[in-house]
Each structure stands twice: as C-alpha cells, then as structure tokens.
Amino acid sequence: MAQSAASKRTFSKPVLEQTFTIHSQNAQYVLQRGHSFLIVVRALYSISVVLRIIAEEAEMDQIEELVEGKIAAVAERLSEEQARLKTLADAEGGVAVPRYTSPREVRLQVSSPALAQYVRLILTLDQTLMLLDGLWFAGVLGNKPRKNLTYELRRLVYGLGRELIDLERRARESVVRAGKHEVMQEADSETNALVLATGSLIDEEGSSTPDASEDEDAQTDPAAAID
C-alpha cells in the first residue's frame, strides 16, 4: 500500500528548465523577499494545471483571462518605459551598462506558460533597471527620478504577483464551495511535493535586505504585504 501511495504522488509533468541571472537589487527583491516568488510559481501552476482540472470550466476561463490581461498590462508598461529610456540613451550616443556587485542566479522549472510570461517580466524589469542605472551614471537622470522610477517599476511587477496569488485563491475558494475540499487537499499535497524552483537567490529567505530607503518604502508599499 505504501508503494502504491508513493506511486500515486509521483507523476511526470512537462517543464522547461531555465537558468538566468538577476543583476539589480530591486529585481532580486521581486524574486526573494518573503519567498513571495515561490508562492506565485505555485499559484500559476495551480491555475494552469490543478484548478483547470478540478474547478468549474467557466470559472477557470474567467480566471485565466484575468491572468493574461494583468500580465499583458504590466508587460506593456515595462516595454513602454524601456523604450523611453532607450531613446534617452540613444540621444547620448549610448550609455555604459554598469557591472553589479552581487548578481544572483536562479534555476527554474517553468511549469506553465503563465509562469514563463511572469519570468519574462522579471527579466525585463532587470534589463530596464540596468538601463536606468546606466543613464544615472551618465548624468542623464538625477537621483530623485532614478529612485522614483525604480520603486514604481518594482511595485508594478511585485504587485502583479500579489494579484496573481489572489486570483488563484479566488478559484480555490470556488472549488471549496463546490464541495471539493478533499480533492483540493489531495491536489495541494501533490503540488507541495514538487520542486518547482531552486537557486542561490530564491532558496534564501530574507538574506537580501534592501537599504534603509527601501525598508521605508516597503513598509508603506501595499505590494510588500504579499504572503
């Protein structure tokens, strides 16, 4: 019976192995602080795979449409800002991209298309912040504009994570209301047994501490309340 139970918990799922490096402190913050990224990973896997099977089809159609819309809106905002900063850099004949003192590696098993899109947002955030820092070093942007835009873009992506988690909770509550609590518990048990993400960054809880100004910002930033 033990062997049968173990076999039941082990299944072969499709994943895309991806390794990438995050350079800027604020992009690292999105991945690490309070392990919120791991919660987003599990939420998107649950929406794309687990809940799609056990929840009502109409409910999941609506949830997935909301997920796609929210990710697309953030992607558009980041793309617009990246293009604006590139225009500023081009006007200077280009700017040097700074080297970062503590780049961090993430190894990830991409377990859903939605997660692949979210990861691309984090990479775009990192690239945009690198360009922003290059403009700062070149004297094109001052300290205050750099600080404000850095926090704005970080909140944008970090806050999206909270919204995605809330959408998964909404679908989960629908399953419970439908009397499928035990089915949900069994699915959670299987999902919790999966290793969905590892790496020198996300395996560490709270080791990447923002500077004093970031701590103050995190206390007043609703997105920092993600759990």
Stockholm file with secondary structure:
# STOCKHOLM 1.0

chainA/1-227         MAQSAASKRTFSKPVLEQTFTIHSQNAQYVLQRGHSFLIVVRALYSISVVLRIIAEEAEMDQIEELVEGKIAAVAERLSEEQARLKTLADAEGGVAVPRYTSPREVRLQVSSPALAQYVRLILTLDQTLMLLDGLWFAGVLGNKPRKNLTYELRRLVYGLGRELIDLERRARESVVRAGKHEVMQEADSETNALVLATGSLIDEEGSSTPDASEDEDAQTDPAAAID
#=GR chainA/1-227 SS CHHHHHHHHCCCCCCEEEEEEECSHHHHHHHHGGGHHHHHHHHHHIIIIIHHHHSCHHHHHHHHHHHHHHHHHHHHHHHHHHHHHHHHHHHTTCCCCCCCSCCEEEEEEECSHHHHHHHHHHHHHHHHHHHHHHHHHTTSSCHHHHHHHHHHHHHHHHHHHHHHHHHHHHHHHHHHHTTCHHHHHHHHHHHHTSCCEEETTTTSSSCSCCCHHHHHHHHHCGGGGCC
#=GC SS_cons         CHHHHHHHHCCCCCCEEEEEEECSHHHHHHHHGGGHHHHHHHHHHIIIIIHHHHSCHHHHHHHHHHHHHHHHHHHHHHHHHHHHHHHHHHHTTCCCCCCCSCCEEEEEEECSHHHHHHHHHHHHHHHHHHHHHHHHHTTSSCHHHHHHHHHHHHHHHHHHHHHHHHHHHHHHHHHHHTTCHHHHHHHHHHHHTSCCEEETTTTSSSCSCCCHHHHHHHHHCGGGGCC
//
